[in-house]
Amino acid sequence: MDPAGKRPRIVRREAAGIGDNSSEGGYLDGQLLIAMPVMGDPRFERSVIYLCAHSSEGAMGIIVNRPAGSIDFPELLVQLDIIKKADQIKLPENAESMKVLKGGPVETGRGFVLHSSDFFIQDATLRIDDGICLTATVDILKAIANGAGPKHAILALGYAGWRPGQLEAEIQDNGWLHCDADADLIFGGDIEEKYLRALRKIGIDPGMLSNEAGHA
């Protein structure tokens, strides 16, 4: 979704040349990436990324622990002409409290909604795994505003993308660790704590991390 409220092309595995073969080729669809100190890229420092697609053709993911500054979801609905300003007080609770995040440095003018799989739009929603889906049209924002959206959701502006082989190389260089995702790490409200919680999930003491490659 762009600021004009247009319906953008959904990011699909097929459209991006990314096949649905994560279970066979060692790919990491549906997993979390956790940035290591050796990463060295300030855009991803202390980031936790949910990987929406990954194959030999590249990868695409959403940062789930970086707030989008002062951007307020109800106000964003007004800017997109989804609701009138006077109707902000009538929004359902999950819309009022919905998090707006910086999803990554690519296409930051577009919105991507990661959400629970209890909501699906034919030809618009990408089912990533049994519990998580991705939708990038304004229809899901309208549904959330009307109280008919998914139980859990976050709105991310932009996404993170990798060229073929790039993510594998970064993992090999100890730039990332990865672990199984869970709904609480993706949708939980304690955004600032997600990085530490993700590390602890895989048994790592943050104080023991090294800034030197090969020792993370």
PyMOL commands that set and color helices and strands:
alter all, ss='L'
color gray80, all
select helices_A, chain A and resi 37-39+42-44+73-79+85-90+93-96+138-145+166-172+183-187+191-201+206-208
alter helices_A, ss='H'
color red, helices_A
select strands_A, chain A and resi 31-35+48-55+58-63+100-102+106-116+125-127+132-135+153-162+176-180
alter strands_A, ss='S'
color yellow, strands_A
deselect
rebuild
show_as cartoon
